[in-house]
Amino acid sequence: MLESLKGQVIVSSQAMPDEPLYKEECMLAMMQSVVNGGAGGLRVAGARDVRNAKTLGLPVIGLTKPDKLPENWKEIVYITPGLKEVNDLIEAGADIIAFDGTSRPHAGCTLEEIITVIHKAGRLAMADISTLEEGKKCAALGADVISTTLAGYTLESGEPSEGPDYELLKNLVKAVNKPVILEGRIWEPQDVKKAFEIGAHCVVIGSAITRPQLITKRFVEGI
């Protein structure tokens, strides 16, 4: 599974419940569109979209998120925070389960328990981390792949850089003997090219492809 993703662009197709694209038929159309465009995999939130993504014939990374992020979102775990969410994604058919692999406390379980449950179900564990130390810890615990998803979105990692966190990617590639994914603030094709030059296994792109309100905002603010 991971070998098939090497050198690929995975597209994160997600919307919040208060956004127009959240409707099931809209999300499925979005996923089909990025598949038609050459996506090598899909990263989607929630059992509903995981089930629909599985009909499209590509590897599916599944996660869960709350309907609305709380004000203290930098301080808490909100991506696949516990075993219930993990099991829901397994039941829905996700090939890879993405979970918060940061140093923030998980409610009612440990990172090791999350990884164990994922592996017992025959699925792959993807640790979304924000710092080098978090990536090293998750790799040591048995995570199959490490992603820079949360760099700049935790107290420990500080404020986000304007572009992708290439420094974290470079350090992770050197430090962990696991595939490393670059995710976060990828807006241009040259960002993807640079990621692969550094050693990324694959990249995940979301907002630049599947969030039209953010794409529009970038153009409007650039006037």
Beta strands, then each sheet from edge to edge (+ up, - down):
strand 1: 9-12
strand 2: 41-45
strand 3: 60-63
strand 4: 96-100
strand 5: 124-128
strand 6: 145-147
strand 7: 180-183
strand 8: 202-205
sheet 1: 1+ 2+ 3+ 4+ 5+ 6+ 7+ 8+ 1+
end
